Amino acid sequence: MSIEVWRPMREIRRLADEMERMMEEAFEPLERGWERPVSMARFFPVNMYRQNHDLVVEATIPGIRPEDVEISVVGSKLTIRAERKEEKERKEAEYYYHELEAARFYRQLSLPTDVQADKAEARYENGILKIRLPIAGAEKEAHIKVKAA
C-alpha cells in the first residue's frame, strides 16, 4: 500500500470544476428557453480510475465515429470533444419519430496526477471511449559522491 500526499488545493479545484459543470447542466434549460440548438454542447458520463501505472478514463459517447472524436491534454486538464453529424433526412420517408439530431459533446476533466500525454492511447469500442494515460513517474533521487580535494 502506498501513501499519497493529500493536496487540498488540487481537490478544491476539482470540486469547483465539478460544481461548475453541475450548475451549467442544471441551469442550461433556463438559458436556452427549453429549446436545444444543434450547436449546444452536451455532457456525457465518465469514469476515471487508476489501474497499475495508468490513469484510465472511460466515456460513454454512442453513435459517434472515432474520427469525430478529439482528445487533448494541456497541463492537468483532459478535454474530450465529439460530434455526431446528422444523417440526411430521407425525402421519400414518412417519419413517425425524428429524434436523432446532430450534436456536439464536450467534457473537460481535471486530472488528479501528472501524466505522460505523449504516450497516451485511446480506443473506441461499442460506444465506449477508453483513454489510457501513463502516470508520470516520480523524480528519481540522485546520489552525488563528495570527493576530497
PyRosetta script that sets phi, psi and omega in degrees:
from pyrosetta import init, pose_from_sequence

init()
pose = pose_from_sequence("MSIEVWRPMREIRRLADEMERMMEEAFEPLERGWERPVSMARFFPVNMYRQNHDLVVEATIPGIRPEDVEISVVGSKLTIRAERKEEKERKEAEYYYHELEAARFYRQLSLPTDVQADKAEARYENGILKIRLPIAGAEKEAHIKVKAA")
pose.set_psi(1, 129.0)
pose.set_omega(1, -179.4)
pose.set_phi(2, -100.4)
pose.set_psi(2, 153.1)
pose.set_omega(2, 179.5)
pose.set_phi(3, -100.6)
pose.set_psi(3, 129.5)
pose.set_omega(3, 178.1)
pose.set_phi(4, -108.4)
pose.set_psi(4, 142.6)
pose.set_omega(4, 178.1)
pose.set_phi(5, -78.8)
pose.set_psi(5, 129.2)
pose.set_omega(5, 179.1)
pose.set_phi(6, -79.7)
pose.set_psi(6, 125.4)
pose.set_omega(6, 179.4)
pose.set_phi(7, -112.8)
pose.set_psi(7, 94.3)
pose.set_omega(7, -173.6)
pose.set_phi(8, -60.2)
pose.set_psi(8, -36.1)
pose.set_omega(8, -178.2)
pose.set_phi(9, -67.3)
pose.set_psi(9, -37.0)
pose.set_omega(9, 178.1)
pose.set_phi(10, -65.6)
pose.set_psi(10, -40.2)
pose.set_omega(10, 179.0)
pose.set_phi(11, -67.6)
pose.set_psi(11, -40.8)
pose.set_omega(11, 177.8)
pose.set_phi(12, -63.5)
pose.set_psi(12, -42.1)
pose.set_omega(12, 178.6)
pose.set_phi(13, -62.1)
pose.set_psi(13, -42.8)
pose.set_omega(13, 179.3)
pose.set_phi(14, -63.2)
pose.set_psi(14, -43.9)
pose.set_omega(14, 178.7)
pose.set_phi(15, -64.0)
pose.set_psi(15, -40.0)
pose.set_omega(15, 178.5)
pose.set_phi(16, -63.7)
pose.set_psi(16, -42.0)
pose.set_omega(16, 177.5)
pose.set_phi(17, -62.1)
pose.set_psi(17, -43.3)
pose.set_omega(17, -179.6)
pose.set_phi(18, -65.8)
pose.set_psi(18, -41.0)
pose.set_omega(18, 178.3)
pose.set_phi(19, -64.8)
pose.set_psi(19, -39.8)
pose.set_omega(19, 178.3)
pose.set_phi(20, -62.5)
pose.set_psi(20, -43.3)
pose.set_omega(20, 178.7)
pose.set_phi(21, -61.8)
pose.set_psi(21, -43.4)
pose.set_omega(21, -179.4)
pose.set_phi(22, -65.5)
pose.set_psi(22, -39.3)
pose.set_omega(22, 178.9)
pose.set_phi(23, -65.1)
pose.set_psi(23, -40.6)
pose.set_omega(23, 178.0)
pose.set_phi(24, -62.2)
pose.set_psi(24, -43.7)
pose.set_omega(24, 179.0)
pose.set_phi(25, -64.0)
pose.set_psi(25, -39.6)
pose.set_omega(25, -176.4)
pose.set_phi(26, -70.1)
pose.set_psi(26, -39.9)
pose.set_omega(26, -173.9)
pose.set_phi(27, -100.5)
pose.set_psi(27, -2.2)
pose.set_omega(27, 179.3)
pose.set_phi(28, -56.7)
pose.set_psi(28, -44.8)
pose.set_omega(28, -179.3)
pose.set_phi(29, -60.4)
pose.set_psi(29, -34.2)
pose.set_omega(29, 179.6)
pose.set_phi(30, -69.2)
pose.set_psi(30, -37.0)
pose.set_omega(30, -179.0)
pose.set_phi(31, -71.1)
pose.set_psi(31, -31.6)
pose.set_omega(31, -175.7)
pose.set_phi(32, -100.4)
pose.set_psi(32, 7.2)
pose.set_omega(32, 177.0)
pose.set_phi(33, 67.2)
pose.set_psi(33, 30.7)
pose.set_omega(33, 177.3)
pose.set_phi(34, 66.7)
pose.set_psi(34, 11.7)
pose.set_omega(34, 174.2)
pose.set_phi(35, -119.0)
pose.set_psi(35, 132.2)
pose.set_omega(35, -177.6)
pose.set_phi(36, -100.2)
pose.set_psi(36, 112.1)
pose.set_omega(36, 174.3)
pose.set_phi(37, -71.4)
pose.set_psi(37, 155.2)
pose.set_omega(37, -177.8)
pose.set_phi(38, -60.6)
pose.set_psi(38, -32.6)
pose.set_omega(38, -176.1)
pose.set_phi(39, -74.7)
pose.set_psi(39, -12.0)
pose.set_omega(39, -178.2)
pose.set_phi(40, -67.9)
pose.set_psi(40, 126.4)
pose.set_omega(40, 179.5)
pose.set_phi(41, -77.3)
pose.set_psi(41, 141.0)
pose.set_omega(41, 179.1)
pose.set_phi(42, -110.8)
pose.set_psi(42, 151.3)
pose.set_omega(42, 177.0)
pose.set_phi(43, -91.8)
pose.set_psi(43, 159.9)
pose.set_omega(43, 177.4)
pose.set_phi(44, -138.2)
pose.set_psi(44, 152.3)
pose.set_omega(44, -177.2)
pose.set_phi(45, -73.4)
pose.set_psi(45, 148.0)
pose.set_omega(45, 178.1)
pose.set_phi(46, -135.9)
pose.set_psi(46, 157.6)
pose.set_omega(46, 167.2)
pose.set_phi(47, -119.2)
pose.set_psi(47, 140.3)
pose.set_omega(47, 174.3)
pose.set_phi(48, -134.5)
pose.set_psi(48, 128.0)
pose.set_omega(48, 180.0)
pose.set_phi(49, -151.9)
pose.set_psi(49, 163.6)
pose.set_omega(49, 177.7)
pose.set_phi(50, -99.7)
pose.set_psi(50, 131.3)
pose.set_omega(50, 177.7)
pose.set_phi(51, -134.3)
pose.set_psi(51, 112.9)
pose.set_omega(51, -174.6)
pose.set_phi(52, 57.3)
pose.set_psi(52, -115.7)
pose.set_omega(52, -178.2)
pose.set_phi(53, -108.2)
pose.set_psi(53, 22.5)
pose.set_omega(53, -179.5)
pose.set_phi(54, -121.8)
pose.set_psi(54, 148.7)
pose.set_omega(54, 168.1)
pose.set_phi(55, -99.0)
pose.set_psi(55, 123.8)
pose.set_omega(55, -175.2)
pose.set_phi(56, -112.5)
pose.set_psi(56, 132.4)
pose.set_omega(56, 176.3)
pose.set_phi(57, -121.9)
pose.set_psi(57, 126.2)
pose.set_omega(57, 176.1)
pose.set_phi(58, -115.6)
pose.set_psi(58, 132.2)
pose.set_omega(58, -179.4)
pose.set_phi(59, -129.5)
pose.set_psi(59, 138.7)
pose.set_omega(59, 179.1)
pose.set_phi(60, -96.8)
pose.set_psi(60, 108.2)
pose.set_omega(60, 177.5)
pose.set_phi(61, -137.9)
pose.set_psi(61, 71.9)
pose.set_omega(61, -177.4)
pose.set_phi(62, -68.8)
pose.set_psi(62, 151.9)
pose.set_omega(62, 176.6)
pose.set_phi(63, 81.0)
pose.set_psi(63, 10.2)
pose.set_omega(63, -179.8)
pose.set_phi(64, -107.0)
pose.set_psi(64, 136.9)
pose.set_omega(64, 175.2)
pose.set_phi(65, -82.3)
pose.set_psi(65, 143.5)
pose.set_omega(65, -178.5)
pose.set_phi(66, -53.8)
pose.set_psi(66, -35.3)
pose.set_omega(66, -178.9)
pose.set_phi(67, -72.2)
pose.set_psi(67, -10.1)
pose.set_omega(67, 178.3)
pose.set_phi(68, -99.7)
pose.set_psi(68, 15.7)
pose.set_omega(68, 179.0)
pose.set_phi(69, -112.6)
pose.set_psi(69, 133.7)
pose.set_omega(69, 177.7)
pose.set_phi(70, -124.3)
pose.set_psi(70, 127.0)
pose.set_omega(70, -178.5)
pose.set_phi(71, -123.3)
pose.set_psi(71, 133.7)
pose.set_omega(71, 176.8)
pose.set_phi(72, -142.1)
pose.set_psi(72, 151.2)
pose.set_omega(72, 175.5)
pose.set_phi(73, -125.9)
pose.set_psi(73, 121.9)
pose.set_omega(73, 175.9)
pose.set_phi(74, -129.8)
pose.set_psi(74, 115.7)
pose.set_omega(74, -177.3)
pose.set_phi(75, 61.5)
pose.set_psi(75, -122.2)
pose.set_omega(75, -179.3)
pose.set_phi(76, -104.7)
pose.set_psi(76, 21.9)
pose.set_omega(76, -179.5)
pose.set_phi(77, -115.8)
pose.set_psi(77, 130.4)
pose.set_omega(77, 173.2)
pose.set_phi(78, -106.0)
pose.set_psi(78, 126.7)
pose.set_omega(78, 179.5)
pose.set_phi(79, -118.8)
pose.set_psi(79, 130.7)
pose.set_omega(79, 177.1)
pose.set_phi(80, -121.5)
pose.set_psi(80, 124.4)
pose.set_omega(80, 175.8)
pose.set_phi(81, -123.3)
pose.set_psi(81, 140.4)
pose.set_omega(81, 178.1)
pose.set_phi(82, -145.9)
pose.set_psi(82, 153.7)
pose.set_omega(82, -179.7)
pose.set_phi(83, -139.2)
pose.set_psi(83, 131.7)
pose.set_omega(83, 173.6)
pose.set_phi(84, -105.2)
pose.set_psi(84, 120.1)
pose.set_omega(84, -179.2)
pose.set_phi(85, -88.2)
pose.set_psi(85, 142.3)
pose.set_omega(85, -177.6)
pose.set_phi(86, -75.7)
pose.set_psi(86, 134.6)
pose.set_omega(86, 175.1)
pose.set_phi(87, -72.2)
pose.set_psi(87, 152.3)
pose.set_omega(87, 178.9)
pose.set_phi(88, -66.0)
pose.set_psi(88, 135.7)
pose.set_omega(88, 179.7)
pose.set_phi(89, -67.6)
pose.set_psi(89, 136.0)
pose.set_omega(89, -179.3)
pose.set_phi(90, -81.8)
pose.set_psi(90, 114.0)
pose.set_omega(90, -175.5)
pose.set_phi(91, -64.4)
pose.set_psi(91, -38.1)
pose.set_omega(91, -176.4)
pose.set_phi(92, -81.8)
pose.set_psi(92, -9.1)
pose.set_omega(92, -177.3)
pose.set_phi(93, -85.0)
pose.set_psi(93, 148.7)
pose.set_omega(93, 175.3)
pose.set_phi(94, -108.6)
pose.set_psi(94, 104.2)
pose.set_omega(94, -174.1)
pose.set_phi(95, -76.7)
pose.set_psi(95, 139.5)
pose.set_omega(95, 169.8)
pose.set_phi(96, -102.3)
pose.set_psi(96, -35.5)
pose.set_omega(96, 174.3)
pose.set_phi(97, -134.7)
pose.set_psi(97, 140.0)
pose.set_omega(97, 174.8)
pose.set_phi(98, -141.2)
pose.set_psi(98, 78.2)
pose.set_omega(98, -173.1)
pose.set_phi(99, -109.7)
pose.set_psi(99, -17.7)
pose.set_omega(99, 180.0)
pose.set_phi(100, -79.1)
pose.set_psi(100, 104.0)
pose.set_omega(100, -177.8)
pose.set_phi(101, -115.2)
pose.set_psi(101, 166.4)
pose.set_omega(101, 174.2)
pose.set_phi(102, -63.5)
pose.set_psi(102, 144.6)
pose.set_omega(102, -178.9)
pose.set_phi(103, -153.0)
pose.set_psi(103, 149.8)
pose.set_omega(103, 173.4)
pose.set_phi(104, -113.1)
pose.set_psi(104, 137.5)
pose.set_omega(104, 179.9)
pose.set_phi(105, -118.1)
pose.set_psi(105, 142.7)
pose.set_omega(105, -176.4)
pose.set_phi(106, -148.5)
pose.set_psi(106, 136.9)
pose.set_omega(106, 175.2)
pose.set_phi(107, -151.9)
pose.set_psi(107, 132.3)
pose.set_omega(107, 175.5)
pose.set_phi(108, -122.1)
pose.set_psi(108, 127.9)
pose.set_omega(108, -175.8)
pose.set_phi(109, -121.1)
pose.set_psi(109, 142.6)
pose.set_omega(109, 171.7)
pose.set_phi(110, -84.6)
pose.set_psi(110, 127.1)
pose.set_omega(110, 179.9)
pose.set_phi(111, -83.0)
pose.set_psi(111, 136.2)
pose.set_omega(111, -176.7)
pose.set_phi(112, -76.8)
pose.set_psi(112, -9.4)
pose.set_omega(112, -178.0)
pose.set_phi(113, -151.4)
pose.set_psi(113, 164.3)
pose.set_omega(113, 177.1)
pose.set_phi(114, -73.0)
pose.set_psi(114, 142.2)
pose.set_omega(114, -178.9)
pose.set_phi(115, -128.4)
pose.set_psi(115, 163.6)
pose.set_omega(115, 174.8)
pose.set_phi(116, -96.7)
pose.set_psi(116, 87.0)
pose.set_omega(116, -173.9)
pose.set_phi(117, -61.0)
pose.set_psi(117, -32.2)
pose.set_omega(117, -178.7)
pose.set_phi(118, -69.2)
pose.set_psi(118, -14.3)
pose.set_omega(118, 179.5)
pose.set_phi(119, -109.1)
pose.set_psi(119, 13.3)
pose.set_omega(119, -178.2)
pose.set_phi(120, -72.2)
pose.set_psi(120, 153.3)
pose.set_omega(120, 176.9)
pose.set_phi(121, -131.8)
pose.set_psi(121, 146.7)
pose.set_omega(121, 177.6)
pose.set_phi(122, -135.3)
pose.set_psi(122, 137.5)
pose.set_omega(122, 177.2)
pose.set_phi(123, -130.5)
pose.set_psi(123, 146.8)
pose.set_omega(123, 179.5)
pose.set_phi(124, -128.2)
pose.set_psi(124, 118.2)
pose.set_omega(124, -177.2)
pose.set_phi(125, -147.1)
pose.set_psi(125, 129.4)
pose.set_omega(125, 177.3)
pose.set_phi(126, 53.2)
pose.set_psi(126, 40.5)
pose.set_omega(126, 177.1)
pose.set_phi(127, 81.4)
pose.set_psi(127, 2.8)
pose.set_omega(127, -179.9)
pose.set_phi(128, -113.0)
pose.set_psi(128, 123.4)
pose.set_omega(128, 173.9)
pose.set_phi(129, -93.2)
pose.set_psi(129, 125.5)
pose.set_omega(129, -179.5)
pose.set_phi(130, -121.2)
pose.set_psi(130, 119.2)
pose.set_omega(130, -177.9)
pose.set_phi(131, -112.7)
pose.set_psi(131, 128.0)
pose.set_omega(131, 176.3)
pose.set_phi(132, -110.3)
pose.set_psi(132, 120.1)
pose.set_omega(132, 179.9)
pose.set_phi(133, -116.1)
pose.set_psi(133, 109.8)
pose.set_omega(133, 178.6)
pose.set_phi(134, -61.3)
pose.set_psi(134, 132.8)
pose.set_omega(134, 179.6)
pose.set_phi(135, -74.8)
pose.set_psi(135, 133.3)
pose.set_omega(135, 179.6)
pose.set_phi(136, -66.2)
pose.set_psi(136, 130.9)
pose.set_omega(136, -178.5)
pose.set_phi(137, -71.2)
pose.set_psi(137, 152.0)
pose.set_omega(137, 177.1)
pose.set_phi(138, -66.9)
pose.set_psi(138, 149.6)
pose.set_omega(138, 178.1)
pose.set_phi(139, -60.9)
pose.set_psi(139, 133.2)
pose.set_omega(139, 179.2)
pose.set_phi(140, -80.3)
pose.set_psi(140, 142.9)
pose.set_omega(140, 179.8)
pose.set_phi(141, -76.5)
pose.set_psi(141, 131.8)
pose.set_omega(141, 178.8)
pose.set_phi(142, -104.7)
pose.set_psi(142, 133.5)
pose.set_omega(142, 178.0)
pose.set_phi(143, -103.0)
pose.set_psi(143, 131.3)
pose.set_omega(143, -178.9)
pose.set_phi(144, -117.6)
pose.set_psi(144, 124.7)
pose.set_omega(144, 179.1)
pose.set_phi(145, -80.5)
pose.set_psi(145, 140.2)
pose.set_omega(145, 176.8)
pose.set_phi(146, -96.9)
pose.set_psi(146, 126.1)
pose.set_omega(146, -179.7)
pose.set_phi(147, -102.3)
pose.set_psi(147, 145.7)
pose.set_omega(147, 176.0)
pose.set_phi(148, -75.8)
pose.set_psi(148, 145.3)
pose.set_omega(148, -178.8)
pose.set_phi(149, -75.5)
pose.dump_pdb("model.pdb")
